[in-house]
Amino acid sequence: MTKIRFLPLPGEKVAALRAGGRDAYDCLPERAVSDGEGNACRHCLGLIPKGAAMLILAYWSFDTAQPYAETGPIFLCADPCRPWSGTGMPSMLESSSYLLRGYTADQRIRYGTGKIVARDEIAGYATELLSRDEISFVDVRSARNNCFQTRIVRAS
């Protein structure tokens, strides 16, 4: 059986953004205060506590510009946080459903893999997709707003 792993945003990208780096649209991240309602950090993969400083920015999770390289808004803890290194489902995935899509090694959507699944079905569907040789990774997006949540890969 294929084992899976949820990936945080890379630490070097997060550090650059916190230090004034520009987002996917060449804008500075916006600074805001978390209201504690679903502001999920894509680095620690946890919810940003109410009253904590956060960054809001456009994020692009792909290496090159191409038609399937989607961009969307994300949140990050404004202050340093530990990158997710856990096993199992990150606590930030608390909505009832998510959009999952499988991608090939050249970062193209594999048609027929996009599916809205219940939270409890994320691991099962990702495992199913990653058991296919042509699928290199699975991106998890909000089923309501299409925001990038996290990437799932085969565990080593």
N, C-alpha and C positions, 0 to 999 in steps of 0.2 A: 504494500500500500504506500502511496506517495505521502510523504510528510511535508507539511507546509510551514512557512515562517512569514510573519508580518514584518514589513520593513518600515523603519522611521525615515524621515528625510535625512539625507546625509549630513553629518555634523559640520563639515566644512561649508556646505551651502547655508546652513542655519546660522553659523557664526558670521559669515559674510553679510547676511541679511540683517542680523542684529547690529553689525558694525556700520550700517549705513549703505550696504549694497542695494542694488536696484533689482526689482522684481521682473517677471516675464514681460511686462509692458514698459520696462525701463523707467519705472516710477519708484520713488522711495516708499517703503512699507508705511502704512498708516499706523499711528500709535492710538490705542484705545484702552479702555478698561473693561474687563470681562464682566458681564452681567450674571455669569454663572449658569447661563442657560444654553448649553450645547456648544460652547466655544471650545473646540477640540484642537489641541496642539498636535501638529503633524510630526513633531520630533519626539516628545515623550509618549505620545499616543494616549494621553490622558486629558481630562477636561481641565481647562484653565479655571482656577477658583474665582469665585465672585470677588471683585475688587482688585484682582491682579492685573498688572499691565500686560498687554498683548499687542502683537503685530497683525495687521490684516494686509494681505498682498495677493497679487496674481501669481499663480504657480503653474509651471509647465514641467511635467515629469518625464520629458523625453530628451534625447540627445541631439536631435536635429529637427529642423523645420520640415514638416511633411503634412499631408492632408489629415492624418489621424492623430496628430499631436495636439490634444485638447489643452486649453488653458482655463483655469478657474480660480476663484478666490479660496484662500486658506487662512487659518489662524496659526500663530506660533506664540509660545510664551515669550514675552519680551526679555525676561531675565533668563540666565542659563538654567537649563533643565537637563536631566539625564536622558540620553536617547533610550528609546524602548529597546529592551533586550529580553523581554519575557517570552514565555511560551504560551500558547493558547490565544484567546481572543482579547485584544486590547480593550480596556474599559471605555475608551472614547466611542466605540461602536455601540451606541445605546439606542439608536432609532429602530423602528420596527422593521425597516427594509432598506436594502441597498442595491445599487446597480453594479454588477460584476461583468467584466469583459476580459476575454483572453487575448493576448498579443503574441505575435511571432517574434523571433530573434531580431528581425529588422524593425521592431516596434510598430508593426501594423496590426490593426484589429483583425482577428480571425472571425470573419462573418459567421453568424450562427451561434456565437458564444455569449453575446450580450443577454443578460437576464436579470430581472429584478427578483431578488430572493429575500426571504425573511431573515432577520438577524441570526437566528439559530441554524440557518442553512448555509451561511457564508463558508464555513470551513469545508463542509461536504461538497458544495459546488466547486469551490476553488481546487480541492483535491481531485475532483473528477476532471476538471479542465487540465490541471498540471500533470495528470497521468498520460496525457496525449503528447507525443514527441514534438509536434509542431508548436505547442504553446510554451513560451518562455516565462511569462509572468501574467498575473491577473491584477488588474487595477480595480479597486473598490471606490465607488463614487456614491454620492448622495443620490437616492432615488428621487428626491424632491427637487434638489437644486443643482445637481450634477457636479458638485464640488468634489475634488480629489480628496480621498480619505487616507488611503494607504495602498501599498503594493504588496502582493503576496507572491512568494517564490517557493521553489522546492527547498526544503531544509536539507542541509548537508549532513 
